[in-house]
Amino acid sequence: MREKQAETTTVVVMYSADTRKVKITARTDDTVASEALLAEHGVSILVELASGYRWLIDTGTTDISMENARRMGISLDNLTGIAITRGHDDHTGGLTFYSRLKGKPPVYGHPYIWHKSCQIRPGQPVRITGTPYLARKVTAPFFHAVNHVAQLDDGLCFFTDIPGEPGSFAPIAGNFFNEDGTAPVPLIDDVAILIRIPEGLIVIIGCDHAGYTNILGAIHKEFPGEKPLAVIGGPHLTNASETVPAETILCTRRFMADRFAFHCGHCTGKNALRHFRKAFGEKAVRPIVFF
């Protein structure tokens, strides 16, 4: 039986003033818009800068990111680099298959991503959520620890160590170092990837554990004259209270550019999507993967 060819999955294309383009495509998400692709609980996004350099943001949970790229006819060989937005397995598990990549790209992440992490939920078995051992083993020679704000490439910034504002929402409950739930994990390794173009900022968030309003507020302090054009990824509002989406919307309106759009997926949550669409309209709230 002939394998169905996957269509192009361009998430967003932004044009800079000199007509060069930045192209961003999803490799992995919790849902897909085509039966030709595979889904898993995880996220992986390919960024192609105007310079031609290519960066993989997160790697999903398994090798599905590589398989989806193959089905789309896109090579992940000779990447400029890989940037990890947090140390959970749904972002780092694909690093286990790093040896399949040609070019051995450098891997960037907060130094905290290697710590053991468990997720404990009432009535559910303990889930080991940290980066798989094999992922660390095969990438250790190529790993570069990054703190605070760093420029990884021309127009590509790594933004981490994001402070939490008093009273702000951050989805950190239920995460522990150990399986008996006595040592909470502070989740300080959360990262936002910024793509800076003349029109503004494209913000890629993996799971948003630092808190959406904290992230946008910290970015505004660092780059006060640049407004977000798009937020791509998972704002992690699945288990948030009813007041949190409203706070998220107010924060977005405070900082966003005129042509702002959400490209939501992974752990966004249906309730949050409903609030976003009501506030910003269907055209401005889109899935990570669309055709």
C-alpha positions as CSV (number, residue, x, y, z in Angstrom):
1,M,0.0,0.0,0.0
2,R,1.4,3.4,-1.0
3,E,2.1,5.7,1.9
4,K,0.0,8.9,1.8
5,Q,2.2,12.0,1.2
6,A,1.9,14.5,4.0
7,E,1.2,18.1,3.1
8,T,3.2,21.1,4.1
9,T,2.6,22.1,7.7
10,T,3.7,25.7,7.8
11,V,2.6,27.2,11.1
12,V,3.4,30.9,10.4
13,V,5.5,32.7,7.8
14,M,6.7,36.2,8.8
15,Y,8.2,38.6,6.3
16,S,10.8,41.1,7.4
17,A,11.3,44.6,5.9
18,D,13.8,43.3,3.4
19,T,11.4,40.6,2.1
20,R,13.4,37.7,3.6
21,K,11.2,35.3,5.4
22,V,11.2,33.3,8.6
23,K,9.4,29.9,8.3
24,I,8.2,27.9,11.3
25,T,6.7,24.4,11.0
26,A,5.5,21.9,13.5
27,R,7.1,18.5,13.6
28,T,5.2,17.1,16.6
29,D,2.1,18.0,18.5
30,D,-0.7,16.3,20.5
31,T,-3.0,16.5,17.4
32,V,-2.5,16.5,13.7
33,A,-4.6,17.8,10.8
34,S,-3.6,15.1,8.4
35,E,-3.9,11.3,8.6
36,A,-0.5,11.2,6.9
37,L,1.2,12.4,10.1
38,L,1.6,11.0,13.6
39,A,0.7,12.6,16.9
40,E,2.0,12.2,20.4
41,H,1.9,14.1,23.7
42,G,4.9,16.3,22.9
43,V,6.0,19.3,20.9
44,S,8.7,19.9,18.3
45,I,9.0,22.9,16.0
46,L,11.4,23.7,13.2
47,V,12.5,27.3,12.7
48,E,14.1,28.4,9.4
49,L,15.6,31.8,9.8
50,A,15.9,34.4,7.0
51,S,19.6,33.6,7.0
52,G,18.9,30.0,6.0
53,Y,20.0,28.6,9.4
54,R,17.7,25.9,10.8
55,W,16.9,25.3,14.5
56,L,14.8,22.6,16.0
57,I,12.9,23.8,19.1
58,D,12.2,20.7,21.3
59,T,12.2,17.1,20.1
60,G,8.9,15.6,21.2
61,T,8.7,12.4,23.3
62,T,9.9,9.8,20.8
63,D,11.2,9.7,17.2
64,I,7.9,10.9,15.8
65,S,9.4,14.3,15.0
66,M,11.9,12.6,12.7
67,E,9.3,10.4,11.2
68,N,6.9,13.3,10.5
69,A,9.8,15.2,8.9
70,R,10.5,12.2,6.7
71,R,6.8,12.0,5.6
72,M,6.9,15.7,4.8
73,G,10.0,15.4,2.7
74,I,12.0,17.6,5.1
75,S,15.5,16.7,6.3
76,L,16.5,17.3,9.9
77,D,20.2,16.7,9.1
78,N,22.8,19.4,9.4
79,L,20.7,21.6,11.8
80,T,22.3,24.7,13.0
81,G,21.2,23.8,16.6
82,I,18.6,22.3,18.9
83,A,17.1,24.4,21.6
84,I,15.2,22.8,24.5
85,T,12.5,24.7,26.3
86,R,12.3,22.5,29.4
87,G,13.5,19.3,30.9
88,H,10.4,17.1,30.6
89,D,10.3,14.1,28.4
90,D,7.7,15.4,26.1
91,H,10.2,18.0,25.0
92,T,13.5,16.0,25.3
93,G,12.6,12.4,24.6
94,G,13.4,12.8,20.9
95,L,17.0,13.5,21.9
96,T,17.3,9.8,22.5
97,F,17.5,9.4,18.7
98,Y,20.1,12.2,18.3
99,S,22.6,9.8,16.8
100,R,20.5,9.4,13.7
101,L,21.0,13.1,12.9
102,K,23.8,14.0,10.5
103,G,25.9,17.0,11.5
104,K,25.7,16.6,15.3
105,P,24.1,20.0,16.0
106,P,24.8,21.7,19.3
107,V,22.0,21.3,21.9
108,Y,21.1,24.3,24.1
109,G,19.1,24.2,27.3
110,H,18.9,25.5,30.9
111,P,21.4,23.5,33.1
112,Y,18.5,22.4,35.2
113,I,16.9,20.2,32.5
114,W,18.8,17.1,33.6
115,H,17.3,17.0,37.1
116,K,15.1,14.1,38.0
117,S,11.4,15.0,37.9
118,C,8.2,13.2,38.8
119,Q,4.6,14.1,38.2
120,I,2.1,13.1,40.9
121,R,-1.7,13.3,40.3
122,P,-4.4,12.0,42.6
123,G,-5.6,8.6,41.6
124,Q,-2.9,8.2,39.0
125,P,0.4,6.3,39.0
126,V,3.5,8.4,39.4
127,R,4.9,9.5,36.1
128,I,8.6,10.0,35.6
129,T,8.8,13.2,33.6
130,G,12.5,14.0,33.5
131,T,14.8,13.8,30.4
132,P,15.5,10.2,29.5
133,Y,18.9,8.9,30.5
134,L,19.8,7.9,26.9
135,A,18.9,11.4,25.7
136,R,21.4,12.9,28.1
137,K,24.0,10.2,27.3
138,V,24.1,10.7,23.6
139,T,23.9,14.5,23.6
140,A,26.2,15.2,26.6
141,P,29.3,16.0,24.3
142,F,27.2,18.5,22.4
143,F,25.2,20.2,25.2
144,H,25.6,23.8,26.1
145,A,24.1,25.2,29.3
146,V,22.4,28.6,29.0
147,N,21.1,30.9,31.7
148,H,19.1,34.1,31.4
149,V,19.0,35.8,28.0
150,A,21.3,34.6,25.2
151,Q,21.5,35.1,21.5
152,L,21.8,31.7,19.8
153,D,21.7,33.1,16.3
154,D,21.0,36.3,14.4
155,G,17.6,37.2,15.6
156,L,17.1,34.0,17.7
157,C,17.1,34.5,21.5
158,F,17.0,32.0,24.3
159,F,15.1,33.5,27.2
160,T,15.1,31.7,30.6
161,D,15.3,32.1,34.4
162,I,12.0,34.0,34.2
163,P,10.9,35.5,37.6
164,G,7.4,34.8,38.9
165,E,5.4,37.8,39.8
166,P,3.4,37.6,43.1
167,G,-0.1,36.2,42.5
168,S,0.6,35.1,38.9
169,F,-0.4,31.7,37.6
170,A,2.3,29.2,36.9
171,P,1.5,25.5,36.3
172,I,4.0,23.9,38.7
173,A,1.7,21.9,41.0
174,G,2.2,18.2,41.2
175,N,5.9,18.2,40.1
176,F,8.4,16.7,42.4
177,F,12.0,15.5,42.6
178,N,11.0,12.2,44.2
179,E,8.2,9.7,44.0
180,D,6.8,10.3,47.5
181,G,5.9,13.9,46.7
182,T,8.0,15.6,49.5
183,A,10.3,17.7,47.4
184,P,8.6,20.1,44.9
185,V,10.4,20.9,41.7
186,P,10.6,24.7,41.1
187,L,10.7,24.3,37.3
188,I,13.1,27.1,36.8
189,D,14.3,25.6,33.5
190,D,11.4,26.9,31.5
191,V,12.5,28.7,28.3
192,A,10.9,31.0,25.7
193,I,12.5,31.2,22.3
194,L,12.3,34.6,20.7
195,I,12.6,35.3,16.9
196,R,13.2,39.0,16.5
197,I,12.2,40.6,13.2
198,P,11.6,44.3,12.3
199,E,7.8,43.9,12.8
200,G,8.1,42.5,16.3
201,L,8.6,39.2,18.2
202,I,7.6,35.6,17.5
203,V,7.5,33.9,20.9
204,I,7.8,30.1,21.0
205,I,6.8,28.5,24.3
206,G,7.1,24.8,25.1
207,C,4.9,24.3,28.1
208,D,4.9,27.7,29.8
209,H,5.7,26.4,33.3
210,A,7.1,29.8,34.2
211,G,3.6,31.2,33.6
212,Y,2.3,33.0,30.5
213,T,1.9,36.4,32.1
214,N,5.4,36.1,33.7
215,I,7.0,35.3,30.4
216,L,5.4,38.1,28.4
217,G,6.1,40.6,31.2
218,A,9.8,39.5,31.4
219,I,10.2,39.8,27.6
220,H,8.7,43.3,27.7
221,K,11.2,44.4,30.3
222,E,14.1,43.0,28.2
223,F,12.8,44.3,24.9
224,P,10.4,47.1,25.7
225,G,10.2,48.5,22.2
226,E,9.3,45.1,20.5
227,K,5.8,43.7,20.6
228,P,4.8,40.0,20.1
229,L,3.4,39.2,16.7
230,A,2.7,35.6,17.6
231,V,2.8,33.1,20.4
232,I,3.4,29.5,19.3
233,G,3.2,26.5,21.5
234,G,1.4,25.4,24.7
235,P,0.4,28.0,27.3
236,H,-0.4,25.1,29.7
237,L,-3.8,26.3,30.9
238,T,-5.4,22.8,30.9
239,N,-6.0,22.8,34.6
240,A,-6.1,26.5,35.2
241,S,-9.0,28.1,37.1
242,E,-11.6,30.2,35.2
243,T,-9.9,33.4,36.1
244,V,-6.6,32.5,34.5
245,P,-7.6,32.7,30.8
246,A,-9.0,36.2,31.4
247,E,-5.7,37.3,33.0
248,T,-3.9,35.8,30.0
249,I,-6.0,37.7,27.6
250,L,-5.5,41.0,29.4
251,C,-1.7,40.5,29.4
252,T,-1.7,39.6,25.7
253,R,-3.7,42.8,24.8
254,R,-1.2,44.9,26.9
255,F,1.8,43.7,24.9
256,M,0.7,42.4,21.5
257,A,1.3,43.9,18.1
258,D,-1.6,44.7,15.7
259,R,-1.3,41.5,13.7
260,F,-1.1,39.2,16.7
261,A,-1.9,35.5,16.5
262,F,-1.9,32.5,18.8
263,H,-0.8,29.2,17.3
264,C,-1.9,26.9,20.1
265,G,-1.3,23.2,20.7
266,H,0.2,20.7,23.1
267,C,-1.1,21.6,26.6
268,T,-3.1,24.7,25.9
269,G,-6.5,23.3,27.0
270,K,-9.9,23.5,25.4
271,N,-11.2,26.0,27.9
272,A,-8.4,28.4,27.2
273,L,-8.9,28.0,23.4
274,R,-12.6,28.9,23.9
275,H,-11.7,32.1,25.8
276,F,-8.9,33.0,23.3
277,R,-11.3,32.7,20.3
278,K,-14.0,34.7,21.9
279,A,-11.5,37.5,22.7
280,F,-9.4,37.6,19.5
281,G,-11.5,35.9,16.9
282,E,-11.2,32.6,15.0
283,K,-8.6,34.0,12.5
284,A,-6.2,35.0,15.2
285,V,-6.3,31.7,17.2
286,R,-5.0,28.8,15.1
287,P,-3.7,25.3,15.8
288,I,0.0,24.6,15.7
289,V,-0.5,22.3,12.7
290,F,-2.7,23.5,9.8
291,F,-2.8,23.2,6.1
